[in-house]
Amino acid sequence: MALADIELRTLAGEPATLGGLGRKAMLVVNVASKCGLTPQYEGLERLQERFGDKGFSVVGFPCNQFGGQEPGTSEEIATFCSATYGVTFPMFEKLEVNGTGRHPVYAELTKAADADGEAGDIQWNFEKFLIDGEGTVLARFRPRTEPEAPEVVAAIEAAL
């Protein structure tokens, strides 16, 4: 099954797919509310505001696999993201990105290599994948790469 067609659920519990978002490019990010990298939500939201009207969207997938840093319910996550960071981009239900319970979306994403040629497991919260509207991975950025880093912005611009 193509990445764009894998069945998902929004944070509100509605069925969805990445392809159903109808975007030319998406930055898929595993997020967490209680992580040292959580302030990256600010940069992610700025990317959404900057490129959203050009066919781009950030897409968030809460994950509690790294230090238990996303312990909340879907409702708590939605409230935190909205109230703390003004998140407007699509958020999906909490899922696993590594291990035997790895969600099919991340089974596909982790096949892609980063700039150093390394594929495989997600290293931590806020790992980023730039994909096109068909679900092809265009670039992979590790957690410490800021959302508005020049290489991320350049990749988004090239995808649009």
Beta strands, then each sheet from edge to edge (+ up, - down):
strand 1: 8-9
strand 2: 15-16
strand 3: 25-31
strand 4: 56-62
strand 5: 128-132
strand 6: 137-141
sheet 1: 1+ 2-
sheet 2: 4+ 3+ 5- 6+
end
